[in-house]
């Protein structure tokens, strides 16, 4: 079994991920722009970046409701 490299929570993004979306919307509104329907929004990272290299196995868990993603780096 591997080691946990990082843990994070949504609160790490301006106290709540919705805050970063509101910030984006307000910033765009000041410029007379808006997020287009269906356009993806990335709210920001909740941990520092972790370097990976060939041979690494990565698993990311998003909580009970969203599940997880796994990756083997070749």
Phi, psi and omega in degrees: 000145182274188181253144172289126181265329182200147173231147179205171178221154180306333180296345179289347180257092180051038180076341176190136181305328179297332178298321180290328177291318177298318178301314179299312181300316179294319179296316179294320180300322178299334179262004181075023181241172179206162173288133180281146178305134179082354180286127180291147177235126174261122186278350180117159182284147178255357174221168172289158178295146178241125179288141174233158182217164178308137182096345179284145174247127184240133173230131179243127179250130184251022179093173185301317188281331183260342178084213185216169175225142181234149182213133171252124184271122180261000000 
